[in-house]
């Protein structure tokens, strides 16, 4: 925000942004648009019917009472019918909005998130964009949401205009009887004066309202809103933080966040810049605009009243004309204001489009990896170096490595040495900044992306299971082979716990959806994640610190089991606990992004170097630990 004049969108650009937003709504949730349009359309036309019958009723009474009962009945019936219609339509619109608006908004963003290159999801710039889009919506309803609401209001204003024209034409066409001293009311200059007054009032009130709206564009609430979103929506709601929050009474931060960002000087509240603008120029503009339009209503009263006095029409019609012309002025001014709102809002659409237009730059080849029955796949890292987007440090540097089918490769090293990055490149979540990765001698970029990914089953270090049935988690699908899922759980060591679960594979994990959901420990979660790897039966199995949550005994059990289970597959284990990698055929030692040693445990432990140093340090640690216990 805080935009300079120079990069303000032109009217044409703002219109194009708004059209695009409407097209997005139309393709994602047309029901939300339609119900909002119908609601505003009905609300715009609703007052005119009772207004017409009120005028006719007063005219009938003033004219001696003939037809008054009929008009009264028509007035009551039309008022009731219009109120009922409005209530029904509002209810329908509310339902549609609650049911579809939020999911549609999320779908638009999530579909993009799912389809974009993984490296772009991780890019801090894109994460910042996403946060900004969410903040704009939470904070002032700006962005996509505002477009659909305003489009409905603009339609309402247009219909209000049409209805007003239909009901007010006769104010100008019915003449004052000849000879009346008020005959000048029909003079073209007088009519032009009324029209001019109306246009002036509309233009002024709309301009003032738009000026008031512009204060929102010029106001920067991002920082405060970021604090608000972080503390209220993220930090304090994640149940994993619950224990920490209580232990350290971190709710004090919440209070401070409230003071600093909501009631304090910085972003929201009476002392914020927007608060001061509301009490000052922004409020004054809004009030002056309203005063001008109400003065115009006074002028219409005068004009219509004088014409009725002169005998151009009955006294009842004064109500109709005043109502209709006030509606005309309001319709026009609303329309102008709404154009201003849409223009201001178009600025807030910029981050949304910037996000939706992030291109997919990852090259995707067309070669298939062909499901080889002999599973003969060979991977080679050839002088691979990598920097994370937005950083200029090397997370990997000149990595050369080759591993054949059926091998057990361990990747070890201290935290931050590049082990996980190596796996992310292997699974093509990122492409190397320099060098290349080859599968059976061909650059992996030349393969179809989905085909290549299907070669890997991975348990990432920070994997997350879903609050869904156990079996569905193992298969990563709702429909699955139950026997196979149970078998995989058995192999991964989850069998005894599965036998205890009354609902078995149908037991829901966690309690987000079911009160009877099963809470599982970190170790159990890892066993389920291992079962998921087995279920997918890919030729490459990658385990990134898969046993971090297990105690040494349970860890040893998993590794022994896993060694049998892996069979003919290629397995890559990542761990900073060297003891868990002893059984591997080959061990690669990472240090500061480079492979500094490679070989078997027996040779490495005999050679002076990083591995030996780490091994001795860890052995000493475990000995001390065991000595104490
Ligand atoms: P390890 O798995 O050995 O603990 P990583 O591969 O996670 O190490 O990290 C290697 C280096 O890359 C570290 O310096 C880390 O700070 C950095 N790094 C990891 N992930 C990111 C990221 N998403 N963006 C920027 N830097 C990262």
Boltz pocket constraint, residues with backbone or C-beta under 6 A from the ligand:
constraints:
  - pocket:
      binder: B
      contacts: [[A, 122], [A, 388], [A, 389], [A, 391], [A, 394], [A, 395], [A, 413], [A, 414], [A, 415], [A, 416], [A, 417], [A, 418], [A, 419], [A, 420], [A, 421], [A, 422]]
      max_distance: 6.0
